[in-house]
């Protein structure tokens, strides 16, 4: 995406960017939606126009597709830190997993990177990004 087509995206909600063709990532989005009764999070695939604009806006590589990205209060969190910060706000016992934030990122990300590296092989891949249902459309940044 060229800089001349760039449009700043703003929202009061936390933004989760995900690999839109990854089955594991799409399941993670469904998981978050089902456990986010406060609707704290909105979503965009990394491959979408909105996702690409946000990567530019936050000075991340536009080809960056290896990680879950959380944009929270103008801060960027990736990999295991993003996942744990998201889990912190989920209903049920999932918020308890935030305790793993106490482990150093290099340890947490070691395991995160293994799953990320083999995610297509283990969980499959879609030919196109997720298209939200009409009921969920408001939870996705579509541009």
ChimeraX attribute file (.defattr): number of C-alpha atoms within 10 A of each C-alpha:
attribute: neighborCount
match mode: 1-to-1
recipient: residues
	/A:1	10
	/A:2	8
	/A:3	9
	/A:4	6
	/A:5	7
	/A:6	15
	/A:7	13
	/A:8	10
	/A:9	12
	/A:10	10
	/A:11	10
	/A:12	10
	/A:13	15
	/A:14	19
	/A:15	26
	/A:16	26
	/A:17	30
	/A:18	26
	/A:19	24
	/A:20	24
	/A:21	20
	/A:22	24
	/A:23	19
	/A:24	20
	/A:25	23
	/A:26	19
	/A:27	12
	/A:28	15
	/A:29	21
	/A:30	12
	/A:31	12
	/A:32	21
	/A:33	19
	/A:34	12
	/A:35	15
	/A:36	17
	/A:37	12
	/A:38	10
	/A:39	15
	/A:40	16
	/A:41	22
	/A:42	22
	/A:43	23
	/A:44	26
	/A:45	28
	/A:46	27
	/A:47	20
	/A:48	19
	/A:49	16
	/A:50	22
	/A:51	26
	/A:52	22
	/A:53	24
	/A:54	23
	/A:55	20
	/A:56	18
	/A:57	14
	/A:58	13
	/A:59	10
	/A:60	13
	/A:61	10
	/A:62	15
	/A:63	10
	/A:64	14
	/A:65	18
	/A:66	15
	/A:67	21
	/A:68	22
	/A:69	26
	/A:70	24
	/A:71	20
	/A:72	18
	/A:73	11
	/A:74	10
	/A:75	9
	/A:76	16
	/A:77	18
	/A:78	18
	/A:79	20
	/A:80	23
	/A:81	22
	/A:82	20
	/A:83	21
	/A:84	20
	/A:85	18
	/A:86	24
	/A:87	20
	/A:88	17
	/A:89	20
	/A:90	22
	/A:91	15
	/A:92	10
	/A:93	9
	/A:94	14
	/A:95	15
	/A:96	14
	/A:97	15
	/A:98	16
	/A:99	10
	/A:100	13
	/A:101	15
	/A:102	8
	/A:103	10
	/A:104	10
	/A:105	14
	/A:106	10
	/A:107	10
	/A:108	16
	/A:109	17
	/A:110	12
	/A:111	12
	/A:112	17
	/A:113	15
	/A:114	10
	/A:115	15
	/A:116	20
	/A:117	12
	/A:118	11
	/A:119	17
	/A:120	16
	/A:121	11
	/A:122	12
	/A:123	13
	/A:124	12
	/A:125	18
	/A:126	12
	/A:127	8
	/A:128	10
	/A:129	19
	/A:130	18
	/A:131	12
	/A:132	13
	/A:133	10
	/A:134	8
	/A:135	7
	/A:136	11
	/A:137	13
	/A:138	12
	/A:139	19
	/A:140	19
	/A:141	19
	/A:142	15
	/A:143	11
